């Protein structure tokens, strides 16, 4: 039995030594060494190009020494080291030295830096020293940035840039379906955050793939977020575009191939054994004036720290596509959010009017709901689906409360009185709405003022010319200032308060019951809640009116 164990140990040791032998030792690297790199210049075919080692440069942060190289052959002919080549494996004597990871801004594009494979393989054991960027030298750039977006217009792209705090480059190539692509060192790789009608992600190169399906890529961080759930996808390279300050690959995302689980200083770690369960977001806009329905679909990674930002941008883009214009309009918006950890599907509908930017205003309440769910103080919510439907017209569907009367100004506990509310629709004839207002049986007698007002959630009538990014950000800051999760006593109340709160198309008739003012001031008793009735209309409501009422013993 002992002999078998010794033999098994020797076999494992030999396999380990063989695996280590496949890597070129950094201590053997000297100027003048020649080798080859691998990458995709066009399509999906991995091609070789010559490299020469110029020396070793000290790194900083989580990665130690980096290898300075010069590329030649086809790589140099096409403009040198390009964005999208990050992760391209470099071999010397058939052994893996590491991954091309950095180039030089506004300098010789034939030069680049290689992250040693030994530093990258630390990710296999998940033993990074600390999460920080390797370089802050402005002369250097990591070759997978900027993040590319396809399908986002200027407004939604600008908004997402500000939310992520990251440069986004427009790419109009989108997703290209192809036959299954076999991954190998040098294959083009996508780290995707959003797919579908909208694509957000970064292009790079796969450095090495192991027998258990794990792979290493890029040689530098993407967002440097540590544990992640990015979608790994195959890519098709269309061409390489020469330019200043950067040369870059023009590529498209193709199909899912795996999951990127770590985003660290030395690169990204992924596996082909699983893919993230993407969250579908669907936006349907019914443009009433043109009698046209436009649906936009996106799938977003299940990352609670990124999802709300990505989803809000996708929904804003869906509104812009469906409306195909900027400016005034009235919108009836309904959204639905499903997820594990929610006691029920969260549904909410509301009306909005803006004479500046109806799209941006219509997105605000959904953005609030996502913040509420993903950053609540109670439970970890795993979203599974978000759907948005909006009916939009350029017509101004607003009405002003102009007057109110009551069928009786005297009532007794238990009575029902009718409040007549007069509203004037925009450029329309006055309308009268009769509302039954029940008087509680246990109410204290006295005089009260019945107020007739609009229901309000967030601003219903937008009169600001602030751009969409600032608009949504300001409202986000307002929400952070008074988080519902700190006011709510429990999770159920938190959700109920949001779903049942007032709407912009409601008329609210309310009064506060009479109280003993001296007794109230001398005690810690809270004021009783208002007696309240809500009535929904087809207008965004403005204005206010009052009527006096006396409750007799």
DOGUKE-321455 format. One record per residue (C-alpha): z, y, x; residue number from 0. Coordinates in Angstrom, 3 decimals, decimal comma, padded with zeros to 6 digits. Layout:
REM residues N
Z/Y/X/NUM .
...
//
This chain:
REM residues 553
000,000/000,000/000,000/0 .
000,898/002,373/002,867/1 .
-002,384/001,574/004,654/2 .
-004,351/002,479/001,534/3 .
-002,509/005,790/001,309/4 .
-003,259/006,567/004,954/5 .
-006,954/005,744/004,474/6 .
-007,059/007,930/001,352/7 .
-005,399/010,774/003,258/8 .
-007,958/010,433/006,075/9 .
-010,832/010,541/003,590/10 .
-009,432/013,687/001,925/11 .
-008,921/015,296/005,338/12 .
-012,484/014,470/006,430/13 .
-013,869/015,897/003,179/14 .
-011,821/019,058/003,696/15 .
-013,026/019,411/007,279/16 .
-016,610/018,887/006,133/17 .
-016,202/021,625/003,534/18 .
-014,729/023,967/006,156/19 .
-017,532/023,092/008,565/20 .
-020,013/024,428/006,004/21 .
-018,674/027,933/006,668/22 .
-019,502/029,882/009,822/23 .
-016,267/030,866/011,639/24 .
-015,750/034,625/011,750/25 .
-014,308/034,346/015,267/26 .
-017,692/033,081/016,495/27 .
-019,576/036,098/015,164/28 .
-021,016/038,285/017,944/29 .
-023,769/040,927/018,004/30 .
-027,265/039,480/018,298/31 .
-026,730/036,388/016,145/32 .
-029,722/035,641/013,926/33 .
-029,602/034,087/010,495/34 .
-031,039/034,199/006,978/35 .
-030,028/035,657/003,672/36 .
-030,945/034,387/000,207/37 .
-031,686/036,363/-002,932/38 .
-034,154/036,727/-005,812/39 .
-036,862/039,360/-005,284/40 .
-038,842/038,546/-008,426/41 .
-038,385/036,236/-011,396/42 .
-035,794/033,519/-010,743/43 .
-037,014/032,054/-007,418/44 .
-034,499/032,234/-004,552/45 .
-036,157/033,391/-001,316/46 .
-034,987/033,721/002,276/47 .
-035,126/036,791/004,520/48 .
-034,072/037,208/008,163/49 .
-030,861/038,989/009,216/50 .
-029,364/040,028/012,548/51 .
-025,658/040,560/013,233/52 .
-024,911/043,991/014,717/53 .
-021,156/043,709/014,947/54 .
-017,817/043,443/013,129/55 .
-016,204/046,411/011,366/56 .
-012,545/046,580/010,343/57 .
-012,047/046,529/006,577/58 .
-009,210/048,020/004,579/59 .
-007,099/046,983/001,611/60 .
-007,372/043,410/000,431/61 .
-010,268/042,383/002,721/62 .
-010,058/042,275/006,504/63 .
-013,035/042,443/008,852/64 .
-016,570/042,876/007,547/65 .
-019,782/041,938/009,336/66 .
-022,443/044,603/009,916/67 .
-025,969/043,203/009,587/68 .
-029,571/044,370/009,591/69 .
-032,100/042,777/007,250/70 .
-035,774/042,208/007,937/71 .
-038,814/040,475/006,499/72 .
-039,440/040,753/002,774/73 .
-036,087/042,401/002,120/74 .
-036,978/045,287/004,449/75 .
-040,535/045,497/003,145/76 .
-039,208/045,994/-000,399/77 .
-036,868/048,807/000,584/78 .
-033,947/047,157/002,336/79 .
-030,615/046,186/000,821/80 .
-030,772/046,959/-002,901/81 .
-028,280/047,224/-005,730/82 .
-028,221/043,773/-007,288/83 .
-028,230/042,023/-003,896/84 .
-024,439/042,026/-003,715/85 .
-023,313/038,447/-003,337/86 .
-026,495/037,362/-001,539/87 .
-025,335/034,568/000,800/88 .
-025,909/034,924/004,548/89 .
-026,226/031,820/006,728/90 .
-026,077/031,343/010,509/91 .
-027,173/027,971/011,864/92 .
-027,176/026,695/008,298/93 .
-023,513/027,615/007,787/94 .
-022,342/030,166/005,212/95 .
-021,104/033,394/006,820/96 .
-020,417/035,307/003,598/97 .
-021,983/037,619/001,028/98 .
-023,849/040,901/001,397/99 .
-021,604/043,313/-000,474/100 .
-022,077/046,904/000,700/101 .
-024,945/049,211/001,607/102 .
-025,065/052,796/002,865/103 .
-025,747/055,811/000,628/104 .
-028,529/058,081/001,910/105 .
-028,690/056,129/005,153/106 .
-030,716/053,274/006,598/107 .
-031,126/050,717/003,794/108 .
-031,822/048,017/006,357/109 .
-028,097/048,019/007,172/110 .
-025,374/046,375/005,129/111 .
-021,947/044,776/005,287/112 .
-021,054/041,137/004,660/113 .
-017,748/040,017/003,135/114 .
-016,742/036,825/005,028/115 .
-016,718/033,679/002,905/116 .
-013,167/032,963/004,060/117 .
-011,975/036,118/002,319/118 .
-013,889/035,230/-000,845/119 .
-012,594/031,653/-000,961/120 .
-009,052/032,946/-001,222/121 .
-009,994/033,570/-004,848/122 .
-010,349/029,811/-005,356/123 .
-006,612/029,516/-004,826/124 .
-005,961/032,845/-006,615/125 .
-004,055/034,278/-003,666/126 .
-005,240/037,866/-003,298/127 .
-002,870/040,092/-001,342/128 .
-003,119/043,009/-003,749/129 .
-005,570/044,499/-006,192/130 .
-007,141/047,531/-004,580/131 .
-010,613/048,648/-003,635/132 .
-011,887/047,729/-000,203/133 .
-013,471/051,033/000,701/134 .
-013,217/054,661/-000,317/135 .
-015,828/055,702/002,228/136 .
-018,423/057,801/000,367/137 .
-021,130/056,603/002,756/138 .
-020,783/053,088/001,354/139 .
-021,659/051,696/-002,047/140 .
-021,026/048,255/-003,500/141 .
-024,351/046,838/-004,535/142 .
-023,644/045,753/-008,129/143 .
-022,867/049,245/-009,375/144 .
-023,515/051,143/-011,490/145 .
-022,914/049,173/-014,652/146 .
-026,157/048,932/-016,600/147 .
-026,474/049,492/-020,342/148 .
-029,365/048,609/-022,612/149 .
-029,640/049,640/-026,233/150 .
-027,186/052,553/-026,128/151 .
-028,491/056,033/-026,816/152 .
-027,379/059,052/-024,856/153 .
-024,424/059,826/-027,156/154 .
-022,909/056,349/-027,248/155 .
-023,580/055,794/-023,544/156 .
-021,861/059,069/-022,625/157 .
-018,907/058,164/-024,820/158 .
-018,569/054,734/-023,178/159 .
-018,813/056,280/-019,703/160 .
-015,862/058,554/-020,437/161 .
-013,852/055,703/-021,941/162 .
-014,436/053,360/-019,002/163 .
-014,278/056,090/-016,374/164 .
-017,274/054,466/-014,766/165 .
-020,879/055,421/-014,097/166 .
-023,357/053,759/-016,467/167 .
-027,077/053,552/-015,758/168 .
-029,644/053,236/-018,531/169 .
-031,731/050,059/-018,372/170 .
-034,336/049,519/-021,089/171 .
-035,167/045,897/-020,279/172 .
-032,519/044,186/-022,418/173 .
-032,204/040,422/-022,788/174 .
-035,144/038,193/-021,842/175 .
-035,104/034,583/-023,053/176 .
-036,347/031,997/-020,531/177 .
-036,060/028,316/-019,831/178 .
-032,736/027,168/-018,409/179 .
-032,218/028,518/-014,900/180 .
-030,520/026,285/-012,340/181 .
-027,876/028,229/-010,437/182 .
-027,822/028,021/-006,646/183 .
-026,671/030,269/-003,803/184 .
-028,895/033,341/-003,955/185 .
-029,513/033,151/-007,730/186 .
-029,464/036,411/-009,667/187 .
-026,250/036,679/-011,711/188 .
-025,127/038,945/-014,559/189 .
-021,523/039,893/-015,273/190 .
-021,838/040,867/-018,940/191 .
-019,414/042,732/-021,186/192 .
-021,705/043,067/-024,228/193 .
-024,816/041,115/-025,273/194 .
-027,158/041,204/-028,261/195 .
-028,935/044,329/-029,477/196 .
-026,787/046,132/-026,898/197 .
-026,228/044,891/-023,359/198 .
-023,550/046,160/-020,964/199 .
-023,095/044,503/-017,595/200 .
-023,833/044,425/-013,901/201 .
-026,397/042,525/-011,862/202 .
-025,560/040,816/-008,585/203 .
-026,118/037,600/-006,678/204 .
-024,321/034,258/-006,619/205 .
-022,866/033,521/-003,184/206 .
-021,748/029,902/-003,437/207 .
-021,188/027,249/-006,077/208 .
-018,833/024,295/-005,744/209 .
-018,815/020,735/-007,088/210 .
-016,151/021,505/-009,713/211 .
-018,363/024,238/-011,214/212 .
-016,504/027,176/-009,689/213 .
-018,596/029,888/-008,050/214 .
-018,126/033,053/-006,012/215 .
-020,315/036,149/-006,267/216 .
-020,764/039,850/-005,454/217 .
-018,450/040,059/-002,407/218 .
-016,721/043,142/-003,876/219 .
-014,949/043,999/-007,152/220 .
-016,672/044,987/-010,378/221 .
-013,797/046,808/-012,135/222 .
-011,119/045,276/-009,877/223 .
-009,191/044,143/-012,973/224 .
-007,746/040,881/-011,659/225 .
-007,756/038,271/-014,434/226 .
-010,819/038,738/-016,651/227 .
-013,011/037,138/-019,313/228 .
-016,460/038,482/-018,375/229 .
-019,493/036,513/-019,477/230 .
-021,484/035,072/-016,564/231 .
-025,194/035,021/-017,246/232 .
-028,400/034,125/-015,488/233 .
-030,771/036,990/-014,665/234 .
-034,477/037,614/-014,215/235 .
-035,524/040,094/-011,542/236 .
-038,651/042,034/-012,527/237 .
-039,107/044,033/-009,335/238 .
-037,313/046,022/-006,658/239 .
-037,597/049,799/-006,884/240 .
-037,414/051,791/-003,670/241 .
-035,605/055,095/-003,861/242 .
-033,121/057,556/-002,486/243 .
-030,209/057,397/-002,278/244 .
-030,427/053,791/-003,489/245 .
-032,911/050,952/-003,773/246 .
-032,226/048,651/-006,696/247 .
-033,342/045,528/-008,512/248 .
-034,807/045,959/-011,978/249 .
-033,441/042,947/-013,847/250 .
-032,677/041,548/-017,302/251 .
-029,897/039,333/-018,592/252 .
-031,213/035,911/-019,634/253 .
-028,606/033,487/-020,974/254 .
-024,971/032,388/-020,782/255 .
-024,072/030,212/-017,802/256 .
-020,300/030,528/-017,490/257 .
-017,123/032,572/-017,374/258 .
-015,961/035,072/-014,729/259 .
-012,194/034,713/-014,632/260 .
-011,209/036,831/-011,617/261 .
-012,357/040,302/-010,526/262 .
-010,774/041,016/-007,133/263 .
-011,326/042,992/-003,963/264 .
-013,283/040,215/-002,208/265 .
-015,569/039,428/-005,148/266 .
-015,586/037,660/-008,483/267 .
-014,630/034,071/-009,267/268 .
-016,181/032,150/-012,129/269 .
-016,902/028,723/-013,516/270 .
-019,888/027,081/-015,187/271 .
-017,611/024,691/-017,094/272 .
-016,864/027,170/-019,900/273 .
-018,054/030,446/-021,415/274 .
-015,965/033,109/-023,165/275 .
-015,861/033,095/-026,951/276 .
-017,600/036,391/-027,641/277 .
-016,507/038,557/-030,586/278 .
-019,383/039,447/-032,965/279 .
-019,622/043,067/-034,106/280 .
-022,137/043,840/-036,859/281 .
-023,004/047,319/-038,143/282 .
-025,144/047,749/-041,289/283 .
-026,288/051,236/-042,258/284 .
-027,837/051,840/-045,677/285 .
-029,721/055,133/-045,338/286 .
-029,910/056,125/-049,005/287 .
-032,393/058,996/-048,601/288 .
-035,011/056,797/-046,919/289 .
-034,018/053,649/-048,823/290 .
-033,727/051,873/-045,476/291 .
-031,187/049,341/-044,154/292 .
-030,713/048,934/-040,389/293 .
-028,411/046,290/-038,875/294 .
-027,199/046,338/-035,267/295 .
-025,502/043,269/-033,771/296 .
-023,518/042,893/-030,564/297 .
-021,249/040,272/-029,007/298 .
-018,338/041,611/-026,951/299 .
-016,047/039,883/-024,459/300 .
-012,543/038,986/-025,750/301 .
-010,726/041,485/-023,535/302 .
-008,141/043,529/-025,441/303 .
-008,136/046,311/-022,854/304 .
-011,904/046,800/-023,056/305 .
-012,833/045,649/-026,546/306 .
-011,958/048,791/-028,520/307 .
-013,942/050,992/-026,121/308 .
-016,969/048,715/-026,136/309 .
-016,854/048,099/-029,899/310 .
-016,485/051,784/-030,792/311 .
-019,513/052,593/-028,628/312 .
-021,510/049,798/-030,295/313 .
-020,556/050,994/-033,791/314 .
-021,454/054,592/-032,928/315 .
-024,829/053,346/-031,690/316 .
-025,273/051,387/-034,922/317 .
-024,706/054,566/-036,952/318 .
-027,110/056,562/-034,779/319 .
-029,813/053,887/-035,115/320 .
-029,377/053,576/-038,852/321 .
-029,345/057,317/-039,463/322 .
-031,949/058,195/-036,819/323 .
-030,872/061,833/-036,809/324 .
-027,888/064,039/-036,022/325 .
-026,146/066,360/-038,435/326 .
-024,835/066,600/-041,968/327 .
-024,161/063,861/-044,441/328 .
-021,769/061,991/-046,682/329 .
-020,798/058,433/-045,811/330 .
-018,984/055,682/-047,642/331 .
-017,716/053,409/-044,881/332 .
-016,175/049,964/-045,243/333 .
-015,037/047,796/-042,355/334 .
-013,517/044,355/-042,011/335 .
-011,574/042,956/-039,052/336 .
-010,685/039,279/-038,677/337 .
-008,567/037,677/-035,996/338 .
-005,929/035,181/-034,994/339 .
-002,500/036,752/-035,343/340 .
-003,465/038,769/-038,422/341 .
-001,802/037,657/-041,691/342 .
-005,026/038,495/-043,555/343 .
-008,414/040,083/-043,038/344 .
-007,915/043,802/-042,475/345 .
-010,241/045,713/-044,820/346 .
-010,522/049,441/-045,363/347 .
-012,996/051,755/-047,086/348 .
-013,169/055,556/-047,055/349 .
-015,464/058,527/-047,662/350 .
-016,407/061,154/-045,073/351 .
-018,411/064,358/-045,091/352 .
-019,603/066,409/-042,124/353 .
-022,132/069,173/-041,804/354 .
-022,105/068,726/-038,012/355 .
-022,008/065,015/-037,114/356 .
-021,495/062,420/-039,842/357 .
-021,971/059,459/-037,458/358 .
-019,104/060,399/-035,147/359 .
-016,770/061,211/-038,023/360 .
-017,532/057,900/-039,740/361 .
-016,478/055,875/-036,678/362 .
-013,074/057,528/-036,268/363 .
-011,032/055,378/-038,652/364 .
-012,368/052,099/-037,254/365 .
-011,484/053,282/-033,741/366 .
-007,965/053,960/-035,010/367 .
-007,718/050,512/-036,573/368 .
-008,767/048,797/-033,330/369 .
-006,196/050,786/-031,364/370 .
-003,579/049,862/-033,925/371 .
-004,290/046,134/-033,698/372 .
-004,925/045,726/-029,984/373 .
-002,031/047,883/-028,769/374 .
000,600/047,055/-031,395/375 .
004,205/046,411/-030,369/376 .
004,604/043,139/-032,236/377 .
001,979/040,441/-031,760/378 .
-000,943/039,532/-029,549/379 .
-003,983/039,709/-031,808/380 .
-007,127/037,770/-030,879/381 .
-009,984/039,362/-032,799/382 .
-012,742/037,061/-034,053/383 .
-015,110/039,344/-036,012/384 .
-015,724/043,005/-036,853/385 .
-018,157/044,107/-039,555/386 .
-018,999/047,642/-040,665/387 .
-021,091/048,725/-043,660/388 .
-021,927/052,332/-044,520/389 .
-023,915/054,027/-047,277/390 .
-025,057/057,422/-045,975/391 .
-026,902/060,315/-047,581/392 .
-027,697/063,791/-046,333/393 .
-026,494/065,185/-049,668/394 .
-023,130/066,887/-049,690/395 .
-020,915/064,760/-051,934/396 .
-017,800/066,955/-052,004/397 .
-015,777/068,463/-054,845/398 .
-013,097/071,156/-055,000/399 .
-009,984/070,975/-057,186/400 .
-010,157/074,214/-059,166/401 .
-007,475/073,878/-061,832/402 .
-004,931/071,547/-063,393/403 .
-003,041/071,460/-066,682/404 .
-000,748/068,997/-068,421/405 .
-000,782/067,816/-072,048/406 .
002,895/068,732/-072,119/407 .
005,075/070,780/-069,773/408 .
008,222/069,101/-071,076/409 .
008,935/065,423/-070,692/410 .
011,792/062,923/-070,903/411 .
012,557/059,957/-068,630/412 .
010,194/057,087/-069,507/413 .
007,513/059,349/-070,997/414 .
003,831/059,341/-070,050/415 .
002,117/062,682/-069,680/416 .
-001,525/063,335/-068,977/417 .
-002,591/065,683/-066,213/418 .
-006,039/067,200/-066,619/419 .
-007,686/067,886/-063,242/420 .
-010,741/070,092/-063,086/421 .
-013,032/069,628/-060,083/422 .
-016,249/071,381/-059,146/423 .
-018,766/069,250/-057,246/424 .
-020,806/071,017/-054,589/425 .
-023,502/072,989/-056,433/426 .
-022,729/071,033/-059,580/427 .
-021,162/071,490/-063,008/428 .
-017,344/071,293/-063,361/429 .
-015,868/067,941/-064,322/430 .
-012,482/067,142/-065,872/431 .
-010,519/064,019/-064,957/432 .
-007,587/062,892/-067,106/433 .
-004,802/061,108/-065,209/434 .
-001,779/059,348/-066,711/435 .
001,423/060,340/-064,882/436 .
004,385/058,096/-065,845/437 .
007,877/059,620/-065,667/438 .
010,429/057,156/-064,206/439 .
013,174/056,031/-066,599/440 .
015,943/056,649/-064,058/441 .
014,845/060,120/-062,969/442 .
017,306/063,021/-062,759/443 .
016,538/065,803/-065,259/444 .
015,374/069,143/-063,924/445 .
012,337/071,270/-063,127/446 .
009,627/069,958/-060,816/447 .
006,280/071,173/-059,471/448 .
003,432/068,704/-059,914/449 .
000,932/069,021/-057,073/450 .
-002,672/067,928/-057,379/451 .
-004,289/067,551/-053,939/452 .
-006,849/065,547/-051,969/453 .
-005,953/062,254/-050,396/454 .
-006,092/062,601/-046,617/455 .
-006,294/060,155/-043,744/456 .
-008,026/061,629/-040,725/457 .
-010,055/064,797/-041,107/458 .
-012,490/064,228/-043,951/459 .
-014,605/067,362/-043,593/460 .
-015,704/067,997/-040,050/461 .
-016,423/071,617/-039,190/462 .
-016,365/071,312/-035,420/463 .
-019,265/071,455/-033,011/464 .
-017,392/069,464/-030,367/465 .
-019,475/066,616/-028,929/466 .
-018,847/063,060/-030,055/467 .
-016,998/061,951/-026,903/468 .
-014,494/064,802/-027,102/469 .
-014,147/064,355/-030,852/470 .
-013,189/060,691/-030,698/471 .
-011,010/061,217/-027,625/472 .
-009,046/064,024/-029,264/473 .
-008,338/061,845/-032,255/474 .
-007,314/058,995/-029,970/475 .
-004,792/061,302/-028,260/476 .
-003,460/062,402/-031,661/477 .
-002,919/058,771/-032,619/478 .
-001,153/058,045/-029,348/479 .
001,175/060,975/-030,010/480 .
002,631/059,370/-033,152/481 .
001,970/055,631/-032,909/482 .
002,438/053,833/-036,207/483 .
003,823/050,832/-034,346/484 .
006,946/052,827/-033,427/485 .
007,511/054,013/-036,984/486 .
006,958/050,703/-038,724/487 .
009,877/048,354/-039,236/488 .
007,780/045,212/-039,065/489 .
004,228/043,951/-038,575/490 .
003,532/043,462/-042,281/491 .
004,563/047,040/-043,061/492 .
002,450/048,315/-040,185/493 .
-000,708/046,770/-041,619/494 .
000,145/047,622/-045,225/495 .
000,721/051,292/-044,362/496 .
-002,678/051,526/-042,719/497 .
-004,664/049,687/-045,402/498 .
-003,007/051,424/-048,373/499 .
-002,779/054,954/-047,029/500 .
-004,603/057,771/-048,773/501 .
-008,364/058,118/-048,737/502 .
-010,532/061,187/-048,503/503 .
-012,126/060,551/-051,909/504 .
-008,808/060,290/-053,760/505 .
-007,061/062,832/-055,977/506 .
-003,293/062,556/-055,547/507 .
-001,008/063,754/-058,374/508 .
002,622/063,848/-057,263/509 .
006,008/065,484/-057,614/510 .
009,384/065,034/-055,974/511 .
012,236/064,137/-058,379/512 .
014,937/066,799/-058,878/513 .
017,918/066,478/-056,498/514 .
021,378/067,958/-056,218/515 .
020,606/070,346/-053,352/516 .
024,263/070,932/-052,408/517 .
024,998/067,216/-052,430/518 .
021,839/066,526/-050,451/519 .
022,673/069,088/-047,764/520 .
026,209/067,727/-047,363/521 .
025,116/064,111/-046,958/522 .
022,779/062,019/-044,835/523 .
020,946/060,673/-047,886/524 .
017,161/060,864/-047,566/525 .
015,056/062,629/-050,171/526 .
013,709/060,207/-052,781/527 .
010,009/059,356/-052,432/528 .
007,566/061,282/-054,616/529 .
006,400/060,074/-057,980/530 .
002,716/059,617/-057,236/531 .
-000,566/058,522/-058,792/532 .
-003,872/058,188/-056,910/533 .
-007,319/058,336/-058,495/534 .
-010,522/057,484/-056,638/535 .
-013,690/059,539/-057,082/536 .
-017,237/059,539/-055,709/537 .
-016,577/062,759/-053,785/538 .
-014,761/063,878/-050,681/539 .
-012,064/066,047/-052,265/540 .
-010,929/069,537/-051,217/541 .
-008,571/072,147/-052,653/542 .
-005,196/072,012/-054,384/543 .
-003,585/073,046/-057,690/544 .
-000,095/072,902/-059,233/545 .
001,512/072,723/-062,661/546 .
005,209/073,137/-063,553/547 .
007,001/070,403/-065,469/548 .
010,527/070,251/-066,890/549 .
012,218/066,889/-067,342/550 .
014,790/067,025/-070,148/551 .
017,885/064,773/-070,448/552 .
//
